[in-house]
Amino acid sequence: MLIDTTAINQQRHCFDADAEIWIFGYGSLIWKADFPFLEKRSAYITGWERRFWQGSHDHRGTLEAPGRVVTLTPVPGAICHGMAYRITPETLAPLDHREKNGYLRELTPLFFTDNVTDSDSSTNEGDQAQTQGLVYLATDDNPAFLGPAPLDDMARQIAHASGPSGPNRDYLVNLAQALRHLNVDDAHIFALEQQLNRL
């Protein structure tokens, strides 16, 4: 089911025009940063695991044949690695649109895993080991949530789904490659990728 959370997100966590915000990406935001940012750093959040449990009716699937994309599920003690971007508030509008199918902005502590920054200007932000940031989260009560399924069923759904942003298969493969580039071992993602390659 298609849902548009854009208007809801625009009223959550409002920021001053001159504020700088960190946003944490754990899915396509890791490898498809098609938005302006001031700086990016590898980072992680705690208490969450990445899972292919969210339906994609607008990017990697259709209403008739939804794809699967990642969201986060709470797991005490878990660590989820990804990429953090320092942005200005005007960048939130296109991100809200991109993440509109069931995702809501949430505040979370961010922990940086590097000492090197990739920025277009000098900043003291690189000296931080931890900060507050935003994450887009699709919880199990949103209408597009698909939930867990056997690995083979999820792989087959991903193999056959495609939408305006391209084949669902590409989303999984690109995410797995991006995680390897970050030296992140994600058992769920890699097992699903392996199952997809068997089909």
C-alpha positions in Angstrom: 0.0 0.0 0.0 1.3 3.4 -1.0 1.5 6.0 1.8 3.0 9.5 1.7 4.6 10.7 4.9 6.1 13.9 3.4 3.7 16.3 5.2 4.1 14.5 8.5 7.9 14.6 8.3 8.0 18.3 7.4 6.4 18.9 10.8 8.8 16.7 12.7 12.1 17.9 14.1 12.0 21.4 12.7 15.4 23.2 12.4 16.5 26.8 12.0 17.5 27.8 8.5 21.2 28.1 9.4 21.3 24.8 11.2 23.4 21.9 10.1 22.0 18.4 10.5 23.5 14.9 10.4 21.4 12.3 8.6 22.1 8.6 8.9 21.7 6.3 5.9 21.6 2.5 6.3 20.1 1.6 2.9 20.2 3.3 -0.5 21.4 6.5 1.2 24.8 4.7 1.7 25.4 4.2 -2.0 23.0 6.7 -3.7 23.7 10.1 -2.2 21.9 12.1 -4.9 21.4 15.2 -2.6 23.8 18.0 -1.6 25.8 17.4 1.6 28.6 19.3 3.4 30.4 16.2 4.7 30.0 12.5 4.9 31.4 10.0 7.4 31.0 6.3 8.2 29.0 5.9 11.3 26.8 3.5 13.2 23.7 3.6 15.5 23.0 1.1 18.3 19.9 -0.9 19.2 18.9 -1.6 15.6 19.3 -4.2 12.9 18.8 -3.7 9.1 16.1 -5.9 7.6 14.4 -6.2 4.1 11.0 -5.8 5.6 9.6 -2.6 4.1 7.6 -2.7 0.9 8.6 -0.4 -2.0 5.7 0.6 -4.1 7.2 3.8 -5.4 10.9 3.2 -6.1 11.7 -0.6 -6.5 8.3 -2.0 -7.1 4.7 -1.1 -7.9 1.3 -1.3 -6.1 0.6 -4.6 -7.8 4.1 -6.0 -7.3 5.9 -4.3 -4.4 9.6 -4.6 -4.0 11.4 -4.9 -0.7 13.8 -2.4 0.8 15.4 -2.1 4.2 14.2 -0.6 7.4 15.4 -1.0 11.0 14.1 -3.4 13.6 14.9 -2.9 17.3 17.4 -5.4 18.8 19.0 -4.6 22.1 22.8 -4.4 21.8 22.8 -4.5 18.0 24.9 -2.2 15.9 23.9 -0.9 12.5 26.7 0.6 10.3 26.0 3.0 7.5 26.9 6.5 6.3 26.2 9.9 7.9 25.8 13.1 6.0 26.0 16.6 7.3 23.3 18.6 5.5 21.4 21.9 5.7 17.7 22.0 6.4 16.6 22.7 2.8 18.0 19.2 1.9 15.4 17.6 4.1 12.6 18.4 1.6 13.9 16.1 -1.2 14.9 13.5 1.3 11.4 13.5 2.8 10.0 13.0 -0.7 12.5 10.2 -1.4 11.6 8.4 1.8 7.9 9.1 1.7 6.6 5.5 1.5 6.1 4.9 5.2 9.4 6.3 6.6 9.4 8.9 9.5 12.2 11.0 10.7 13.5 10.0 14.1 16.3 11.4 16.2 19.1 9.0 17.2 22.6 9.2 18.7 25.2 8.7 15.9 28.7 7.3 16.5 31.4 8.0 13.9 33.8 5.2 13.0 36.4 7.2 11.2 38.8 10.2 11.8 38.7 11.3 8.1 36.0 13.5 6.7 34.9 14.1 3.1 33.7 17.8 3.0 33.6 20.8 0.8 34.7 23.2 3.6 36.8 23.1 6.7 34.9 22.2 9.8 35.4 21.2 13.4 32.7 18.5 13.0 35.4 16.0 12.1 36.7 16.0 15.6 33.4 14.6 17.0 33.1 11.0 17.9 29.3 11.2 18.6 26.4 13.5 17.8 22.6 13.5 17.4 21.3 12.8 14.0 18.2 12.0 12.0 17.3 8.6 10.6 14.3 7.6 8.4 12.6 4.7 10.0 9.6 2.6 8.8 8.0 0.9 11.8 5.9 -2.3 11.6 2.7 -0.3 12.0 3.0 1.6 8.7 0.8 0.4 5.8 3.7 -0.4 3.5 5.4 -2.7 6.0 5.8 -6.3 4.7 7.6 -7.9 7.7 9.7 -11.0 7.8 9.4 -13.9 5.4 11.5 -16.9 4.5 14.8 -15.9 2.8 13.9 -17.7 -0.4 10.6 -15.9 -0.6 12.2 -12.5 -0.1 14.8 -13.2 -2.7 12.2 -14.2 -5.3 10.2 -11.1 -4.6 13.3 -8.9 -5.0 14.3 -10.8 -8.2 11.0 -10.1 -9.9 10.2 -6.6 -8.6 11.0 -3.4 -10.5 9.9 0.2 -10.2 10.6 3.8 -11.3 14.0 3.7 -9.6 15.0 0.4 -11.3 15.1 -3.3 -10.5 14.7 -4.3 -6.9 17.7 -6.7 -7.5 20.0 -3.7 -8.0 19.0 -2.2 -4.7 20.1 -5.3 -2.8 23.3 -5.8 -4.9 24.4 -2.2 -4.5 23.7 -2.2 -0.8 25.7 -5.4 -0.3 28.6 -3.9 -2.3 28.5 -0.7 -0.3 28.6 -2.6 3.0 31.6 -4.6 1.8 33.3 -1.3 0.9 32.7 -0.1 4.5 34.1 -3.5 5.8 30.7 -4.2 7.4 29.6 -7.8 7.9 25.8 -7.9 7.7 24.6 -11.5 7.8 21.0 -10.7 6.8 22.0 -8.7 3.7 24.7 -11.1 2.6 22.5 -14.2 3.1 19.8 -12.6 1.0 22.2 -11.6 -1.7 23.5 -15.2 -1.8 20.0 -16.5 -2.1 19.2 -14.0 -4.9 22.3 -15.2 -6.8 21.1 -18.8 -6.6 17.9 -18.0 -8.4 
